[in-house]
Amino acid sequence: MISWWEGLYGWLVNILSLIIAFGIIMLFLPSPDLFNLFSLFKIQAQPLLIVQTIIRVIIAAYLYQFEYLVHQRLIAAGR
């Protein structure tokens, strides 16, 4: 049961970090064209891909830390 939760939470963190990173990049590099928006995550945009990856890793680390703190709080409340 726990491995299912960890697997689902891993996918959730991956998707949420992608969406949040996409939003942060669009905040600093607005693009009126939707297809131009999707070209930000192609291989050709190498410097932007590195920035996007760093942002995703930081967001994922915060989400995992949040889950850990909530888990510890629930364990402490159960005692």
Buried (B, 14 or more C-beta within 10 A) or exposed (E): EEEEEEEEEEEEBEEBBBEBBBEBBEEEEEEEEEEEBEEBBEEEEEEBBEBBEEBBEEBBEEBEEEBEEEEEEEEEEEE
